[in-house]
Amino acid sequence: MADPITLMAVGSMAATAGGSIISGIGAEKTGQANAAAYRYKAGVAMLNKQINEQNAAWATQAGDVKAGVEGMKSRQQIGETKVIQSGSDFDVNSGSNAAVRESQTAVADFDQNVIRWDAAKAAYGYETKATTDIAEANLDRMAADQSEEAGFLGMMGSFISGAGNVAGKWMQGKSAGAFG
């Protein structure tokens, strides 16, 4: 039967080795879990990018439709103005009658341009957000890679540290008379 000092030394070395292995595996698993979380975030950012690009297209389309509707309303009003003007004994194609309709046309064009400008600003906001989403996804992917590497390095560091601790315990046990 082994003496108590040898048993204590062997037990201490086994516990140190086991703890180092468990700690190393835990470091690696933590790195993998963090990497998975970052990859998930990257996927969400890319989905947000697609949504923002679609919203930009829809904002532009909605602005074009709204401007078109506004243009039709304006042309109708200008036509009504010309009908009203034709009831007078003045020439509807010259003088103040024509100038009134030209002013109405200029205001209608301005209104349509404002609608398109507002739609373009909204689309630009979505496009800018899509660009930010791409950058966020790229950063999350880099963080995932770094987390995996950090987990591996943590595991290796734990194994190396554990080996050093086991060697130190062996030396202590040997100097105490264990191991023959």
C-alpha positions as CSV (number, residue, x, y, z in Angstrom):
1,M,0.0,0.0,0.0
2,A,1.2,3.5,-0.8
3,D,2.1,5.8,1.9
4,P,-0.2,8.8,2.7
5,I,2.3,11.4,1.3
6,T,2.4,9.7,-2.1
7,L,-1.4,9.4,-2.1
8,M,-1.8,13.1,-1.3
9,A,0.7,14.1,-4.0
10,V,-0.9,11.9,-6.6
11,G,-4.4,13.1,-5.6
12,S,-3.2,16.7,-5.8
13,M,-1.7,16.3,-9.2
14,A,-4.8,14.5,-10.5
15,A,-7.1,17.2,-9.2
16,T,-4.8,19.9,-10.7
17,A,-4.7,18.2,-14.1
18,G,-8.4,17.5,-14.1
19,G,-9.2,21.1,-13.1
20,S,-7.0,22.4,-15.9
21,I,-8.6,20.2,-18.5
22,I,-12.1,21.2,-17.4
23,S,-11.1,24.9,-17.4
24,G,-9.6,24.6,-20.8
25,I,-12.6,22.9,-22.3
26,G,-14.8,25.5,-20.7
27,A,-12.7,28.3,-22.2
28,E,-13.1,26.7,-25.6
29,K,-16.8,26.2,-25.3
30,T,-17.3,29.8,-24.1
31,G,-15.4,31.0,-27.2
32,Q,-17.6,28.9,-29.4
33,A,-20.8,30.1,-27.7
34,N,-19.8,33.7,-28.0
35,A,-18.8,33.1,-31.7
36,A,-22.3,31.6,-32.3
37,A,-24.0,34.6,-30.7
38,Y,-21.9,37.0,-32.9
39,R,-22.7,35.1,-36.0
40,Y,-26.4,35.2,-35.1
41,K,-26.2,39.0,-34.7
42,A,-24.4,39.2,-38.0
43,G,-27.3,37.3,-39.6
44,V,-29.8,39.7,-38.0
45,A,-27.9,42.7,-39.3
46,M,-27.9,41.3,-42.8
47,L,-31.6,40.7,-42.6
48,N,-32.1,44.3,-41.4
49,K,-30.0,45.4,-44.4
50,Q,-32.4,43.6,-46.8
51,I,-35.4,45.1,-45.0
52,N,-33.9,48.6,-45.3
53,E,-33.1,48.2,-48.9
54,Q,-36.7,47.1,-49.6
55,N,-38.0,50.0,-47.6
56,A,-35.8,52.4,-49.6
57,A,-37.3,51.0,-52.8
58,W,-40.8,51.3,-51.4
59,A,-40.3,54.9,-50.3
60,T,-39.1,55.8,-53.8
61,Q,-42.1,54.1,-55.4
62,A,-44.6,55.6,-53.0
63,G,-43.1,59.1,-53.7
64,D,-43.4,58.6,-57.4
65,V,-47.1,57.4,-57.1
66,K,-47.9,60.3,-54.8
67,A,-46.3,62.8,-57.1
68,G,-48.2,61.3,-60.0
69,V,-51.5,61.6,-58.2
70,E,-50.6,65.2,-57.2
71,G,-49.8,65.9,-60.9
72,M,-53.2,64.5,-62.1
73,K,-55.0,66.6,-59.5
74,S,-53.1,69.7,-60.5
75,R,-53.9,69.1,-64.2
76,Q,-57.5,68.7,-63.4
77,Q,-57.5,72.0,-61.5
78,I,-55.7,73.8,-64.3
79,G,-58.3,72.4,-66.7
80,E,-61.2,73.6,-64.5
81,T,-59.5,77.0,-64.4
82,K,-59.4,77.2,-68.2
83,V,-63.0,76.2,-68.4
84,I,-64.0,79.0,-66.0
85,Q,-61.8,81.4,-67.9
86,S,-63.4,80.5,-71.2
87,G,-66.7,81.8,-69.8
88,S,-65.3,85.3,-70.1
89,D,-65.0,87.2,-73.3
90,F,-61.2,87.2,-73.0
91,D,-58.7,85.0,-74.9
92,V,-57.8,82.1,-72.5
93,N,-54.5,81.5,-74.3
94,S,-52.9,84.9,-73.6
95,G,-52.5,87.6,-71.0
96,S,-53.5,87.1,-67.4
97,N,-55.6,84.0,-68.1
98,A,-52.6,82.1,-69.5
99,A,-50.3,83.5,-66.7
100,V,-52.7,82.2,-64.0
101,R,-52.5,78.7,-65.5
102,E,-48.7,79.0,-65.9
103,S,-48.5,79.9,-62.2
104,Q,-50.7,76.9,-61.3
105,T,-48.4,74.6,-63.4
106,A,-45.3,76.0,-61.7
107,V,-46.8,75.4,-58.2
108,A,-47.9,71.9,-59.2
109,D,-44.4,71.1,-60.5
110,F,-42.9,72.4,-57.2
111,D,-45.3,70.3,-55.2
112,Q,-44.4,67.2,-57.1
113,N,-40.7,67.9,-56.7
114,V,-41.2,68.3,-52.9
115,I,-43.0,65.0,-52.8
116,R,-40.2,63.3,-54.7
117,W,-37.5,65.0,-52.6
118,D,-39.2,63.8,-49.4
119,A,-39.3,60.3,-50.8
120,A,-35.7,60.5,-51.8
121,K,-34.7,61.6,-48.3
122,A,-36.6,58.7,-46.8
123,A,-35.0,56.3,-49.2
124,Y,-31.6,57.7,-48.5
125,G,-32.2,57.1,-44.8
126,Y,-33.0,53.5,-45.4
127,E,-30.0,53.1,-47.7
128,T,-27.7,54.6,-45.1
129,K,-29.1,52.3,-42.5
130,A,-28.5,49.3,-44.8
131,T,-24.9,50.4,-45.2
132,T,-24.6,50.6,-41.4
133,D,-26.2,47.1,-41.1
134,I,-23.5,45.7,-43.4
135,A,-20.7,47.3,-41.3
136,E,-22.4,45.9,-38.1
137,A,-22.5,42.4,-39.7
138,N,-18.9,42.6,-40.7
139,L,-17.9,43.6,-37.1
140,D,-20.0,40.8,-35.6
141,R,-18.3,38.3,-37.9
142,M,-14.9,39.5,-36.9
143,A,-15.9,39.3,-33.2
144,A,-17.0,35.7,-33.8
145,D,-13.7,34.8,-35.2
146,Q,-11.9,36.5,-32.4
147,S,-14.1,34.7,-29.8
148,E,-13.2,31.4,-31.3
149,E,-9.6,32.2,-31.3
150,A,-9.7,33.5,-27.7
151,G,-11.5,30.3,-26.6
152,F,-8.8,28.2,-28.2
153,L,-6.0,30.2,-26.7
154,G,-7.7,30.1,-23.3
155,M,-8.0,26.3,-23.6
156,M,-4.3,26.0,-24.5
157,G,-3.3,28.4,-21.8
158,S,-5.2,26.4,-19.2
159,F,-3.6,23.1,-20.4
160,I,-0.1,24.6,-20.3
161,S,-0.7,26.2,-16.9
162,G,-2.1,22.9,-15.6
163,A,0.9,21.0,-16.9
164,G,3.1,23.5,-15.0
165,N,1.1,23.1,-11.8
166,V,1.1,19.3,-12.1
167,A,4.9,19.4,-12.5
168,G,5.2,21.7,-9.5
169,K,3.1,19.4,-7.4
170,W,5.2,16.4,-8.5
171,M,8.3,18.3,-7.4
172,Q,6.7,19.1,-4.1
173,G,5.7,15.5,-3.6
174,K,9.1,14.2,-4.6
175,S,10.8,16.6,-2.1
176,A,8.4,15.4,0.6
177,G,9.5,11.9,0.0
178,A,6.7,10.7,-2.3
179,F,7.4,8.6,-5.4
180,G,10.2,6.6,-3.8
